[in-house]
Amino acid sequence: MKYIGIVRTTNPEALGEPPAALFEAIDKQSAEAGAKLLAGGPMFKTGIGRVRGGKLTLDGPYTETKEVIAGYAMYELDSDEEMIAFTRDFLEIHRQHWPEWEGEVEVIELGDGLG
């Protein structure tokens, strides 16, 4: 099954360069869990486009917000339970290797695509 994890931070001011040890620990976790990384990486600029009341508005880049999508990762795992455990461990790795980071991960199961 394919999943995407959307990583959000609640303290965008701490979004400096993540420690190298964090990425090393995530790579090790992925290998140990048998998780296949399909795509992923950090996300930097943020902006919003919306249509409301028939009007188009665009804000950004760097719109003011209390919460920023800081990255994403698409993984293939065998079950929802494995993805839940993987996400819990992923957050624990952040807590250990980047203690000033605050955030959350939203997990979404992906379909097979169109057609």
Phi and psi in degrees as GROMACS dihedral restraints (atoms count N, CA, C in turn):
[ dihedral_restraints ]
;  ai    aj    ak    al  type     phi  dphi    fc
    3     4     5     6     1  -107.0    20    10
    4     5     6     7     1   139.6    20    10
    6     7     8     9     1  -135.7    20    10
    7     8     9    10     1   152.5    20    10
    9    10    11    12     1  -121.2    20    10
   10    11    12    13     1   135.2    20    10
   12    13    14    15     1  -107.0    20    10
   13    14    15    16     1   121.6    20    10
   15    16    17    18     1   -98.3    20    10
   16    17    18    19     1   116.9    20    10
   18    19    20    21     1   -95.5    20    10
   19    20    21    22     1   121.5    20    10
   21    22    23    24     1  -114.8    20    10
   22    23    24    25     1   146.5    20    10
   24    25    26    27     1  -118.0    20    10
   25    26    27    28     1   143.2    20    10
   27    28    29    30     1   -99.3    20    10
   28    29    30    31     1     0.3    20    10
   30    31    32    33     1  -130.3    20    10
   31    32    33    34     1    73.2    20    10
   33    34    35    36     1   -56.9    20    10
   34    35    36    37     1   -25.3    20    10
   36    37    38    39     1   -66.3    20    10
   37    38    39    40     1   -17.3    20    10
   39    40    41    42     1   -96.7    20    10
   40    41    42    43     1    18.3    20    10
   42    43    44    45     1   -83.0    20    10
   43    44    45    46     1    23.2    20    10
   45    46    47    48     1   -57.9    20    10
   46    47    48    49     1  -172.2    20    10
   48    49    50    51     1   -63.4    20    10
   49    50    51    52     1   124.5    20    10
   51    52    53    54     1   -64.7    20    10
   52    53    54    55     1   150.4    20    10
   54    55    56    57     1   -64.2    20    10
   55    56    57    58     1   142.5    20    10
   57    58    59    60     1   -58.0    20    10
   58    59    60    61     1   -34.9    20    10
   60    61    62    63     1   -61.5    20    10
   61    62    63    64     1   -28.9    20    10
   63    64    65    66     1   -63.3    20    10
   64    65    66    67     1   -48.6    20    10
   66    67    68    69     1   -66.6    20    10
   67    68    69    70     1   -36.7    20    10
   69    70    71    72     1   -62.3    20    10
   70    71    72    73     1   -42.1    20    10
   72    73    74    75     1   -67.8    20    10
   73    74    75    76     1   -37.6    20    10
   75    76    77    78     1   -66.3    20    10
   76    77    78    79     1   -41.7    20    10
   78    79    80    81     1   -60.9    20    10
   79    80    81    82     1   -43.1    20    10
   81    82    83    84     1   -64.4    20    10
   82    83    84    85     1   -43.7    20    10
   84    85    86    87     1   -59.3    20    10
   85    86    87    88     1   -44.9    20    10
   87    88    89    90     1   -60.0    20    10
   88    89    90    91     1   -45.5    20    10
   90    91    92    93     1   -63.8    20    10
   91    92    93    94     1   -44.4    20    10
   93    94    95    96     1   -67.0    20    10
   94    95    96    97     1   -32.7    20    10
   96    97    98    99     1   -84.4    20    10
   97    98    99   100     1    -8.4    20    10
   99   100   101   102     1    69.5    20    10
  100   101   102   103     1    25.3    20    10
  102   103   104   105     1   -85.2    20    10
  103   104   105   106     1   132.0    20    10
  105   106   107   108     1   -96.6    20    10
  106   107   108   109     1   114.2    20    10
  108   109   110   111     1   -77.4    20    10
  109   110   111   112     1   120.2    20    10
  111   112   113   114     1   -93.7    20    10
  112   113   114   115     1   -35.0    20    10
  114   115   116   117     1  -169.9    20    10
  115   116   117   118     1   159.3    20    10
  117   118   119   120     1   167.3    20    10
  118   119   120   121     1   169.2    20    10
  120   121   122   123     1   157.2    20    10
  121   122   123   124     1   175.0    20    10
  123   124   125   126     1   -74.8    20    10
  124   125   126   127     1   160.0    20    10
  126   127   128   129     1  -128.7    20    10
  127   128   129   130     1   135.7    20    10
  129   130   131   132     1  -111.8    20    10
  130   131   132   133     1   -62.9    20    10
  132   133   134   135     1   -82.1    20    10
  133   134   135   136     1   147.9    20    10
  135   136   137   138     1  -131.3    20    10
  136   137   138   139     1   140.6    20    10
  138   139   140   141     1  -155.0    20    10
  139   140   141   142     1   163.0    20    10
  141   142   143   144     1  -132.6    20    10
  142   143   144   145     1   132.0    20    10
  144   145   146   147     1  -117.7    20    10
  145   146   147   148     1   137.0    20    10
  147   148   149   150     1  -149.8    20    10
  148   149   150   151     1   156.3    20    10
  150   151   152   153     1  -120.2    20    10
  151   152   153   154     1   121.6    20    10
  153   154   155   156     1  -140.9    20    10
  154   155   156   157     1   131.3    20    10
  156   157   158   159     1    58.5    20    10
  157   158   159   160     1    32.3    20    10
  159   160   161   162     1    77.3    20    10
  160   161   162   163     1     5.4    20    10
  162   163   164   165     1  -112.4    20    10
  163   164   165   166     1   139.7    20    10
  165   166   167   168     1   -96.8    20    10
  166   167   168   169     1   131.6    20    10
  168   169   170   171     1  -130.1    20    10
  169   170   171   172     1   145.4    20    10
  171   172   173   174     1  -129.1    20    10
  172   173   174   175     1   128.2    20    10
  174   175   176   177     1  -121.8    20    10
  175   176   177   178     1   135.9    20    10
  177   178   179   180     1   120.7    20    10
  178   179   180   181     1  -178.8    20    10
  180   181   182   183     1   -69.7    20    10
  181   182   183   184     1   170.4    20    10
  183   184   185   186     1    63.5    20    10
  184   185   186   187     1    49.0    20    10
  186   187   188   189     1   -67.5    20    10
  187   188   189   190     1   150.0    20    10
  189   190   191   192     1   -75.4    20    10
  190   191   192   193     1   128.2    20    10
  192   193   194   195     1  -153.6    20    10
  193   194   195   196     1   157.2    20    10
  195   196   197   198     1   -90.3    20    10
  196   197   198   199     1   -14.8    20    10
  198   199   200   201     1  -138.9    20    10
  199   200   201   202     1   132.1    20    10
  201   202   203   204     1  -123.9    20    10
  202   203   204   205     1   136.2    20    10
  204   205   206   207     1   -74.7    20    10
  205   206   207   208     1   115.2    20    10
  207   208   209   210     1  -101.5    20    10
  208   209   210   211     1   -13.7    20    10
  210   211   212   213     1   178.6    20    10
  211   212   213   214     1   176.2    20    10
  213   214   215   216     1  -152.1    20    10
  214   215   216   217     1   159.0    20    10
  216   217   218   219     1  -150.0    20    10
  217   218   219   220     1   131.7    20    10
  219   220   221   222     1  -105.2    20    10
  220   221   222   223     1   123.7    20    10
  222   223   224   225     1  -124.8    20    10
  223   224   225   226     1   154.9    20    10
  225   226   227   228     1  -114.7    20    10
  226   227   228   229     1   121.8    20    10
  228   229   230   231     1  -133.9    20    10
  229   230   231   232     1   169.7    20    10
  231   232   233   234     1   -82.3    20    10
  232   233   234   235     1   -21.8    20    10
  234   235   236   237     1  -157.2    20    10
  235   236   237   238     1   165.3    20    10
  237   238   239   240     1   -60.4    20    10
  238   239   240   241     1   -40.3    20    10
  240   241   242   243     1   -61.0    20    10
  241   242   243   244     1   -41.0    20    10
  243   244   245   246     1   -64.8    20    10
  244   245   246   247     1   -39.3    20    10
  246   247   248   249     1   -68.5    20    10
  247   248   249   250     1   -37.6    20    10
  249   250   251   252     1   -63.4    20    10
  250   251   252   253     1   -46.0    20    10
  252   253   254   255     1   -64.0    20    10
  253   254   255   256     1   -40.6    20    10
  255   256   257   258     1   -61.9    20    10
  256   257   258   259     1   -44.2    20    10
  258   259   260   261     1   -65.8    20    10
  259   260   261   262     1   -41.6    20    10
  261   262   263   264     1   -58.4    20    10
  262   263   264   265     1   -45.7    20    10
  264   265   266   267     1   -66.5    20    10
  265   266   267   268     1   -38.1    20    10
  267   268   269   270     1   -59.3    20    10
  268   269   270   271     1   -44.4    20    10
  270   271   272   273     1   -67.2    20    10
  271   272   273   274     1   -38.6    20    10
  273   274   275   276     1   -62.8    20    10
  274   275   276   277     1   -39.7    20    10
  276   277   278   279     1   -61.6    20    10
  277   278   279   280     1   -40.9    20    10
  279   280   281   282     1   -62.0    20    10
  280   281   282   283     1   -44.1    20    10
  282   283   284   285     1   -60.0    20    10
  283   284   285   286     1   -40.3    20    10
  285   286   287   288     1   -75.1    20    10
  286   287   288   289     1   -43.4    20    10
  288   289   290   291     1   -97.3    20    10
  289   290   291   292     1   -12.2    20    10
  291   292   293   294     1  -146.0    20    10
  292   293   294   295     1    67.4    20    10
  294   295   296   297     1   -60.0    20    10
  295   296   297   298     1   -24.3    20    10
  297   298   299   300     1   -79.4    20    10
  298   299   300   301     1   -11.7    20    10
  300   301   302   303     1   -73.8    20    10
  301   302   303   304     1   138.2    20    10
  303   304   305   306     1  -128.4    20    10
  304   305   306   307     1   137.2    20    10
  306   307   308   309     1   176.2    20    10
  307   308   309   310     1  -163.9    20    10
  309   310   311   312     1  -153.1    20    10
  310   311   312   313     1   163.9    20    10
  312   313   314   315     1  -126.7    20    10
  313   314   315   316     1   124.6    20    10
  315   316   317   318     1   -97.5    20    10
  316   317   318   319     1   128.1    20    10
  318   319   320   321     1  -107.6    20    10
  319   320   321   322     1   131.7    20    10
  321   322   323   324     1  -129.5    20    10
  322   323   324   325     1   129.1    20    10
  324   325   326   327     1   -77.5    20    10
  325   326   327   328     1   133.5    20    10
  327   328   329   330     1   -96.5    20    10
  328   329   330   331     1   145.1    20    10
  330   331   332   333     1   -81.3    20    10
  331   332   333   334     1  -177.3    20    10
  333   334   335   336     1   -84.3    20    10
  334   335   336   337     1    -0.4    20    10
  336   337   338   339     1   100.5    20    10
  337   338   339   340     1  -177.9    20    10
  339   340   341   342     1   -82.5    20    10
  340   341   342   343     1   144.8    20    10
